[in-house]
Amino acid sequence: MRKLLILFFLITLSCSTSSTDNNVVLNESVELSTPTPEVDEVLEVKKNDGEIKYNHPKIKNDKEQVELSFVNKLLEKQEKEDKSFNIFIDLANLSEINLTLDQYDGFTILVPDDNVFESLDQKTKEEIFSSKETAYEVISNHILPFKFKESNLKKYSHLDTINGGSIDVEVSDRKLIINESIRIIEKDIKVENGIIHLIDNAIMTNDLEVIDTNNNLINFKDILERKLVATKMIFNEIYEFDSQYTLELKFDNQGRYSGKYLCNNIFGNYKINDNGNIIMESPASTKMFCFPPNETVETDTDIMIDLISDNELILGSDDQTSNQIFLQKDQQKLIFSLNN
């Protein structure tokens, strides 16, 4: 009996211990820690009035500022400063220089202001706008491939321009001098895909005439304000004109022409197109009754008027020493004597 009691006691004690262990396991709690995201340090900044402000982390803007095109930059400077660049801008537009600049990864433009161009003689001012090709020749003299700050320009003795020419560069008293006399008056102006420097003179070639592979072509300035008297026309056959009843023309430098045929005066406007050719609008005329001496004169006059009306005419000379010029459309050539 005693042995049974001892056995019962041991069994009871074992069950009690097991229950206690289970309670311990069930009542245990695990503390979970959630990592906090890293943030930029926020600094306290005290103002003079004692109020605490917080300096929030700055967000860096990686997007580069888009610069203005060189034409728009010059227009902006005109608005903000007492400077004018209209002539250089007009040359840029006439020459369509932007089409060339688009081919370069970077460029440098040396820009004179309007005062420089206004100081040129009248003949030169007319000549630089005489055609697209001449405008291109002038403006491309001022453009270098690649971006050059003034400090970089000083490293060279000469630099090539985009038209195959070059400029001479030297430094005197730490000042940059171009072609012996031209100075930079404002440097390192950033523009889209390039840099511009303002200069105090223009970079001109010795000869501004448009060079063409056809040696017969002459410059339009050579006939301005001079009387042209039609002497004959070549078209399948040669038409000789009576000097008393022929066509006379004169071009001024304001885009107007005047003249005479039979007994009437004629007048109208003309323009020089991008190819350097002349386009004359159909002439207006006085309304005097003219009685031509014969039918041939009337026919010849009609042929001449038809040729010069609204056609693109090439200006040239078969022999520039003979004081003769011609206006030509396709195979139709009207020949004039050139008088002062």
C-alpha positions in Angstrom: 0.0 0.0 0.0 2.8 2.4 0.9 4.5 1.7 -2.4 1.3 2.5 -4.3 1.0 5.9 -2.5 4.6 6.8 -3.4 4.0 5.9 -7.1 0.8 8.0 -7.2 2.7 11.0 -5.7 5.4 10.7 -8.3 2.9 10.6 -11.2 1.1 13.6 -9.9 4.3 15.6 -9.5 5.3 14.8 -13.1 2.0 16.0 -14.5 2.3 19.3 -12.6 5.8 20.0 -13.9 4.7 19.4 -17.5 1.8 21.8 -17.2 4.0 24.5 -15.8 6.4 24.2 -18.7 3.6 24.5 -21.3 2.4 27.6 -19.6 5.8 29.2 -19.9 6.0 28.5 -23.6 2.5 29.8 -24.3 3.0 33.0 -22.3 6.3 34.0 -24.0 6.1 37.0 -26.3 8.6 37.9 -29.1 9.3 41.6 -29.7 9.6 42.3 -33.4 11.7 45.3 -34.5 10.8 47.0 -37.9 13.8 48.7 -39.5 13.2 52.4 -40.1 14.1 53.8 -43.6 17.2 55.9 -43.8 16.5 59.6 -44.3 18.7 62.6 -44.9 19.7 64.4 -41.8 17.4 67.3 -41.0 19.2 70.1 -39.4 17.8 72.6 -36.9 18.5 76.2 -37.9 17.8 79.0 -35.4 16.5 82.3 -36.8 17.3 85.6 -35.2 13.9 85.7 -33.5 14.6 82.4 -31.8 12.1 80.5 -33.8 13.4 77.1 -34.9 13.2 76.3 -38.6 14.2 73.1 -40.3 16.5 72.8 -43.2 15.0 70.1 -45.3 17.3 68.1 -47.6 17.7 69.7 -51.0 16.6 67.8 -54.1 19.2 68.0 -56.8 17.9 68.8 -60.3 19.9 66.8 -62.8 18.2 68.4 -65.8 20.5 70.9 -67.5 19.2 74.3 -68.3 18.3 74.7 -72.0 20.2 77.6 -73.5 18.7 80.0 -76.1 19.6 79.7 -79.8 22.3 82.3 -80.7 19.7 84.4 -82.6 17.3 84.4 -79.6 20.1 85.2 -77.3 21.0 88.3 -79.4 17.4 89.3 -79.4 17.3 89.0 -75.6 20.4 91.1 -75.3 18.8 93.8 -77.5 15.8 94.0 -75.1 17.9 94.1 -72.0 20.9 96.2 -73.1 21.6 99.2 -75.3 22.9 97.1 -78.2 21.5 96.1 -81.6 22.3 93.0 -83.7 19.7 93.3 -86.3 22.1 93.2 -89.3 23.9 90.1 -88.1 20.5 88.4 -87.4 19.3 89.4 -90.9 22.5 87.9 -92.4 21.9 84.7 -90.4 18.3 84.4 -91.7 19.2 85.2 -95.3 22.1 82.8 -95.4 20.1 80.1 -93.5 23.3 79.5 -91.4 21.3 77.5 -88.9 21.1 74.6 -91.3 24.9 74.5 -91.3 25.3 74.9 -87.6 23.0 71.9 -87.0 25.8 69.7 -88.5 28.3 70.7 -85.7 28.5 69.3 -82.2 29.5 72.8 -81.1 30.4 76.2 -82.5 31.8 79.6 -81.6 30.4 82.8 -83.1 32.1 86.2 -83.1 29.4 88.8 -83.3 29.7 92.5 -84.2 26.8 94.8 -83.5 24.9 97.1 -85.9 27.2 100.0 -85.3 30.0 98.1 -87.0 28.0 97.3 -90.1 26.7 100.8 -90.3 30.2 102.1 -90.5 30.9 100.2 -93.7 30.6 102.1 -97.0 27.3 102.0 -98.8 28.7 99.8 -101.6 29.8 97.1 -99.1 26.5 97.2 -97.2 24.5 96.6 -100.3 26.9 93.9 -101.4 26.6 91.8 -98.3 22.9 91.4 -98.8 23.0 91.0 -102.6 22.5 87.2 -102.4 22.2 84.2 -100.0 25.7 83.1 -101.0 27.2 86.5 -100.2 25.4 86.6 -96.8 26.7 83.1 -96.1 30.2 84.1 -96.9 30.1 87.1 -94.6 28.5 85.4 -91.6 30.5 82.2 -91.9 33.7 84.3 -91.6 32.6 84.8 -88.0 32.0 81.2 -87.0 34.4 78.6 -85.7 33.7 74.9 -85.4 33.8 73.7 -81.7 33.2 75.7 -78.6 36.0 78.1 -77.6 36.0 80.2 -74.5 38.1 83.2 -74.7 40.8 81.6 -72.6 41.0 78.7 -75.1 41.2 81.0 -78.1 44.4 82.5 -76.6 46.1 79.1 -77.0 46.2 79.3 -80.8 47.9 81.5 -83.5 45.1 80.9 -86.0 41.8 79.1 -86.2 39.8 77.8 -89.2 36.3 79.1 -89.9 33.5 76.9 -91.1 33.8 78.3 -94.7 37.4 77.1 -95.1 38.9 80.4 -94.2 40.9 81.3 -91.1 41.4 84.0 -88.5 44.7 85.1 -87.0 44.9 85.2 -83.2 47.4 86.9 -80.9 47.6 88.0 -77.3 48.9 91.5 -76.4 48.8 92.7 -72.8 46.7 89.6 -72.0 44.1 90.8 -74.4 43.0 88.7 -77.4 43.4 90.3 -80.8 41.9 88.9 -84.0 43.3 89.7 -87.4 45.6 92.3 -85.9 42.9 94.8 -84.8 39.6 93.1 -83.7 39.0 92.8 -80.0 36.5 90.9 -77.9 34.3 93.3 -75.9 32.1 90.7 -74.2 33.2 87.1 -73.8 31.8 83.6 -73.1 28.1 84.1 -73.7 26.5 80.6 -73.6 23.9 79.7 -76.3 22.4 76.5 -77.4 25.2 74.2 -78.6 27.7 77.0 -78.6 29.4 80.1 -77.3 29.3 83.7 -78.7 31.8 86.5 -78.2 30.9 90.1 -79.0 33.6 91.8 -81.1 34.3 95.4 -82.1 34.7 95.0 -85.9 33.5 92.7 -88.7 35.6 90.0 -90.3 35.3 90.7 -94.0 36.9 89.0 -97.0 38.8 91.1 -99.5 36.3 90.3 -102.3 32.7 89.8 -101.4 31.5 89.0 -105.0 29.8 85.7 -105.4 32.2 83.3 -107.1 30.5 81.0 -109.7 31.9 78.4 -111.9 30.2 80.2 -114.8 32.7 83.0 -115.6 30.0 84.9 -117.5 28.2 85.9 -114.3 28.7 89.4 -113.0 27.7 91.2 -109.8 24.4 93.0 -109.7 26.0 96.1 -108.1 27.8 96.7 -111.4 24.6 97.7 -113.2 22.9 99.7 -110.4 21.8 103.2 -111.5 23.1 102.7 -115.0 21.0 102.7 -118.2 20.7 99.4 -120.0 19.7 99.7 -123.7 18.6 96.5 -125.4 20.5 95.9 -128.6 19.5 92.3 -129.6 18.0 89.0 -128.5 19.3 85.5 -129.2 16.6 82.8 -129.2 16.8 80.3 -132.0 17.8 83.2 -134.2 19.2 86.7 -133.6 16.8 89.7 -133.3 18.4 93.1 -133.9 16.6 96.0 -132.3 16.1 99.5 -133.6 17.9 101.8 -131.2 15.1 104.4 -131.4 12.4 102.0 -130.3 14.1 99.5 -128.1 13.8 98.7 -124.4 15.6 100.8 -121.9 16.0 99.8 -118.2 17.6 101.2 -115.0 17.7 99.5 -111.6 18.0 101.5 -108.3 19.2 100.2 -105.0 15.8 100.3 -103.4 14.3 97.3 -105.3 12.7 99.4 -108.1 13.3 99.6 -111.8 12.3 102.0 -114.5 12.7 102.4 -118.2 11.1 103.0 -121.6 9.8 101.2 -124.6 8.4 102.8 -127.7 7.0 106.1 -126.4 5.9 104.9 -122.9 7.7 104.9 -119.6 7.6 101.6 -117.6 8.3 101.0 -113.9 8.0 98.2 -111.3 9.7 96.3 -108.5 12.5 93.7 -108.7 14.2 91.4 -106.2 17.4 89.3 -106.1 16.5 85.7 -105.1 18.6 83.2 -103.2 20.4 82.2 -106.4 21.5 85.8 -107.1 19.2 86.1 -110.1 16.8 88.9 -110.9 13.1 88.6 -110.8 11.2 91.7 -112.2 7.5 92.0 -111.7 5.4 92.8 -114.8 5.9 96.5 -115.6 3.3 99.1 -115.3 3.4 101.8 -117.9 2.1 105.1 -119.1 -0.8 105.0 -121.5 0.4 107.1 -124.4 -0.7 105.9 -127.9 2.4 104.8 -129.7 2.4 104.1 -133.4 5.4 101.8 -134.2 7.1 102.3 -137.5 6.5 98.7 -138.5 5.1 95.4 -137.3 8.6 94.1 -136.5 9.2 96.7 -133.9 6.0 96.0 -132.2 6.7 92.2 -132.2 10.2 92.8 -130.9 8.9 95.0 -128.1 6.3 92.4 -127.0 9.0 89.7 -126.9 11.3 91.8 -124.7 8.4 92.7 -122.2 7.4 89.0 -122.0 10.9 88.0 -121.2 11.5 90.4 -118.3 8.0 89.9 -116.7 8.0 87.7 -113.6 10.8 85.4 -114.9 14.0 84.5 -113.0 16.8 86.1 -115.1 20.5 85.4 -115.0 22.7 88.5 -115.1 25.9 88.0 -117.0 28.3 89.2 -119.7 30.0 87.4 -122.5 32.8 90.0 -122.6 33.0 92.2 -119.5 35.5 94.5 -121.3 33.0 95.3 -124.0 30.5 97.1 -121.6 27.7 94.7 -122.6 25.6 92.6 -120.3 22.7 90.1 -120.8 19.6 88.9 -119.0 18.9 85.3 -119.7 16.1 82.8 -119.2 16.9 79.3 -120.4 18.2 79.7 -124.0 16.6 83.1 -124.4 19.2 85.9 -124.0 18.5 89.6 -124.1 21.7 91.7 -124.6 22.1 95.3 -123.4 24.7 98.0 -123.9 25.6 99.4 -120.5 25.7 103.2 -120.3 26.4 105.6 -117.4 
